[in-house]
Amino acid sequence: MAKREISWSDYTDLLREALDGDGAFLVVLDPNGRPNPMTIGWGEVGIVWSRPAFTVLVRPSRYTHACILAADSFTVSVPRPGNLTEALLLCGTKSGRDVDKVKTSRLCLATGTKVRTPVVEGCALQYECRILARAVLTRQSFASPDVLSDFYPTSEDYHLIVVGEILAAYAESDLVSGRS
């Protein structure tokens, strides 16, 4: 399906629904230039340093962590509710260290328009981001003990926070044309 450029702030309700549901695809190139999709359930879109930004979190135990440390960009592709659920499950449970997740899940990728990292085709929304900053969380980063106990109860696998400037955002044409 054709896509149209949109404002980064359009259709955030669809993004929120995906993150609350089956997730979205974070794609980053590995050090060999191979696309590695990972399912995310956390993310944030807003303004950082006077720029539209997408913030994602990646645990050090994930293969994507090493990839995003070496990368200059990432993309986020948001399926419509109920779409690509098997691929989201696979990309959220298998490691790119062991499996070519693009091939195994039969995802189709399209070249990014502003970044080298591809987007996942067949998704309602796509964001292309240039990495601006990475911040490592530590135990001392947390002011809230309940976040530590809820999300890191037995592990110190604290997330890396990655802020990407949204250089382009797209939506499937029928979303854009159906807008009142």
C-alpha positions in Angstrom: 0.0 0.0 0.0 1.2 3.5 -0.8 2.3 5.8 2.0 2.2 9.5 2.6 4.5 11.7 4.6 2.8 13.0 7.8 3.7 15.1 10.8 5.6 13.2 13.5 2.7 13.9 15.9 -0.1 12.5 13.7 -1.7 9.1 14.6 0.0 8.8 18.0 -3.2 7.1 19.2 -2.3 4.2 16.8 1.3 4.1 18.1 0.0 4.1 21.7 -2.5 1.3 20.9 0.3 -0.8 19.3 2.7 -0.3 22.3 -0.2 -1.3 24.7 -0.9 -4.3 22.5 1.3 -6.5 20.3 4.0 -3.9 19.9 5.9 -2.3 17.1 9.0 -3.1 15.2 12.3 -1.3 16.1 14.7 -2.0 13.2 18.5 -1.3 13.5 21.3 -2.4 11.3 23.8 -4.8 12.9 27.5 -4.2 12.6 27.5 -6.1 9.3 24.7 -4.0 7.8 22.0 -6.6 8.2 18.6 -5.4 9.4 17.7 -6.6 12.8 14.0 -6.1 13.8 13.0 -6.3 17.5 9.6 -5.9 19.0 9.1 -3.0 21.4 6.3 -2.3 23.8 7.8 0.8 25.2 8.6 4.0 23.4 7.9 7.7 23.5 7.3 10.4 20.9 7.7 14.1 21.7 10.1 17.0 21.5 13.7 16.8 22.8 16.2 19.5 22.2 13.7 21.4 20.1 13.4 18.4 17.7 10.8 15.8 17.1 12.1 12.7 18.8 11.3 9.0 19.2 12.8 7.5 22.4 13.3 3.7 22.6 14.7 1.5 25.4 16.8 -1.6 24.8 18.2 -4.0 27.4 22.0 -4.8 27.3 21.1 -8.6 27.1 19.5 -8.1 23.7 21.4 -8.4 20.4 19.8 -5.2 19.4 21.7 -3.4 22.1 25.1 -4.0 20.4 23.5 -3.1 17.1 22.1 0.2 18.3 25.4 1.2 20.0 27.1 0.9 16.6 24.3 2.4 14.5 23.6 6.0 13.5 19.9 5.5 12.9 16.9 3.3 13.6 13.3 3.0 12.4 10.0 2.2 14.1 7.2 0.5 12.1 3.8 0.3 13.7 1.4 -2.4 12.3 -2.4 -1.9 12.5 -4.0 -3.7 15.4 -4.1 -7.5 14.8 -1.7 -7.3 11.8 1.8 -9.0 11.7 1.2 -10.5 15.1 3.2 -13.7 14.4 6.2 -11.6 13.1 5.9 -9.4 16.2 5.9 -12.5 18.4 9.0 -13.9 16.7 10.9 -10.6 16.7 10.1 -10.3 20.4 11.2 -13.8 21.4 14.1 -14.8 19.1 17.5 -13.2 19.0 19.1 -11.8 15.9 22.3 -13.5 17.1 20.8 -16.8 16.3 18.1 -16.2 13.7 17.6 -14.1 10.6 14.4 -12.6 11.9 13.5 -10.9 8.6 13.7 -14.1 6.7 12.2 -16.3 9.3 9.2 -14.0 9.9 8.9 -13.2 6.2 8.9 -9.5 6.8 9.2 -7.3 3.8 11.5 -4.3 4.2 11.6 -1.1 2.3 14.5 1.3 2.0 14.3 4.3 4.3 13.9 7.7 2.7 16.1 9.7 5.1 18.2 7.0 6.8 20.0 3.8 5.8 17.9 1.7 8.1 14.9 0.1 6.4 11.3 0.2 7.5 8.9 -2.8 7.7 6.4 -2.8 4.9 2.7 -3.4 5.6 2.7 -1.2 8.6 0.3 1.7 9.2 3.0 4.1 10.5 6.7 4.3 10.0 9.3 6.6 11.6 12.8 7.1 10.4 15.2 8.4 13.2 18.8 9.6 13.4 20.3 8.7 16.7 21.0 11.8 18.8 21.9 10.3 22.2 22.2 7.2 24.2 22.0 7.0 28.0 22.7 4.0 30.2 20.4 3.5 33.1 21.9 2.3 36.4 20.4 1.4 39.8 21.1 5.0 40.9 19.1 6.4 37.9 15.9 5.3 39.5 14.1 7.6 41.9 11.1 5.2 42.1 11.7 2.0 44.0 8.5 0.5 42.5 9.9 0.8 39.0 13.0 -1.1 40.1 10.9 -3.8 41.8 8.4 -4.1 38.9 10.8 -4.1 36.0 14.1 -5.2 37.4 13.2 -7.5 40.3 16.1 -10.0 40.0 18.3 -8.4 37.3 20.5 -5.5 36.7 19.8 -5.6 33.0 18.9 -1.9 33.0 17.8 -0.4 29.7 19.8 1.8 27.3 17.7 4.8 26.5 18.1 5.9 22.9 16.8 9.2 21.6 16.4 9.5 17.8 15.4 12.6 15.9 12.4 11.8 13.7 13.6 12.8 10.2 10.5 11.3 8.4 7.2 9.9 9.4 4.8 8.1 7.0 1.3 6.6 7.2 -0.5 4.3 4.8 -2.5 6.4 2.3 -5.9 5.2 3.4 -5.2 6.5 6.9 -4.3 9.9 5.6 -7.2 10.1 3.0 -9.7 8.8 5.6 -8.9 11.7 8.0 -11.6 14.2 8.5 
